[in-house]
Amino acid sequence: MRALFFVNIVLLCFSSTVMGGEHATIAAEIVEKAKSECESFEGGRFDATERAITFHDFTGDGRPEEIVDASQFSCSTSVSMWGGSGGTLLWVLVDGKKYEYLAHKWRVVDVDGQKVLLLAVHSSECADTIGPCYRALVWSNGFRTTR
């Protein structure tokens, strides 16, 4: 409950000062939908950690975009509500648009001032079934990806 309260406080702060409200509304909708899905499945209790929503400037405009990470959600009645063997849902919110991915793990790295979103994805995305597989996403009027 404390983590969900934290998520709501963060959303309120960024919606009024940094994001102008639009992006925070999308992030809040994602979290609220997850909470509703959990509660509607056998009366589950939803929780989210402080890392459920993070901020990274992918566009380079000085205003951070949001990442909503479902691996930071939990539901007392389901361990796999937002993911499975292919990964867990991850939403990146840029300019009012929602980009949805599946990833086992993820990280944002800086390469000469360009933010790169690295996704550890299912090995089948690399045309084999053995070993690690990663997608690298960079922003250029939309996410460009390499595998």
N, C-alpha and C positions, 0 to 999 in steps of 0.2 A: 504494500500500500504506500509506503514511504517513497519507493522508487517511482510509482505512478504519479504521486504528488510532485516529485522532482521534475518529471517529464513535463507535466502541465505548467509548472512554474517556468521552466526553460522556454517552452513554447510561447507563453505569454510575454516574457521579456523580449525574445527575439521578434515576435510579431509586431510589437509596438516600436522597437528601436531600430532593428536592422532590416527585417524582411518586409516591412510594410503590410504584414498580415496575410498575404496570399499564400506564401509557402508554408507558414506555420499552420494555416488552416488545412492544407493537404496532409502535413505530418500528423496533425491532431486527428484527422479523419482516419488515417491508417491505424493509429494506435487505438482509437475508439472502435473501429471495425474489428480489430484483433480482440479487444476486450469483449465485445458483443459476441463474437464467434465462440470464445472460450466459455462465457457465461451460458450461452445457449446449448453447449454440449455438456449434458448431464450436470448442469449447475456448477461448472468449473469456476475456480478462483483465478483471476488474471493478475500477473505481476510483470513489471518491466524494470530493468536495472537503469542506473544513471547513464549507461552507455547506449541505450536504445536509440537515442538521437544524437548524432555528432555533426559538426559543422566543418566544412572544407571549401576553400575557394577554388573551384575547378575552372571557372570562366575567366579568372584574372581581373575581375572588376572591383575587387576589394570587399565585396559582400559575400559572405559564406553561403554555400549551398548546403542542404541537409542530406544526411544519410540516415534512413530509418532501418535498423537492423533487427530483424525478427529473431535472430539467435539470442537476443537479449530479452525476449518475451518468455513467459512460462505460463502454463495452464495446468491447474491441479488435476484435471481429468484427461489430459492428452499430452504425451511427450513429443508428438510429431505433427502438431497442428499446422505449423508454418514451414515445414521442410521434411526432408527424408534423405535417401541415399544420394540424391542429386545435389543436395545442399540445402541451405535455408534461404528464405526470401530476404532480399535486400532491395530497398527502394532508394534511388537518388533523385532528389527534387531540384530541378534547374529551370529557372524562368517560368514557373507555374506548370511545368510538365513533369510527369512521373516516369522514371525509367526503372524497370523491374528486372532483377537478376536473381539467379540461384548461385550461391557460393558456400563452400565449406568454411573458408576463412577469407578475410580481405584486409587490405592495408592501403593507405594512401601514402605515396612517396613523392618526393620533390626531385625532379630531374631538371636542373638548370632553370628553376623558377616555374616549371610546368608541373602541375599536380597530376599524378598518374594513379588511377585506381587499379590495384592489382587484385584479381579475384582468383582464389584457388577453387577450381571447378572440377567436376567429375571427369575422370580420365577419358571417357568416351568422346568428350569434346575435342580431344587431340588425336582422334582416329585410332586409338588403341585402348586396351583395357588394363595396362600396367603402367605404374609410375605416376608422378604428379603432372598436373596440367594447369596452366595459368592463362588468364586473359588479362591483357593490359588495355585500359580504357583511358583515352585523353579527350578533352573537350575541344571541339572546333566546330561551332555552330551545330552541335549534336555530338554524341559520344562516338569517337572512332575507336575501333578495336583491332588488336592483333592477337594472334594465338601462338 
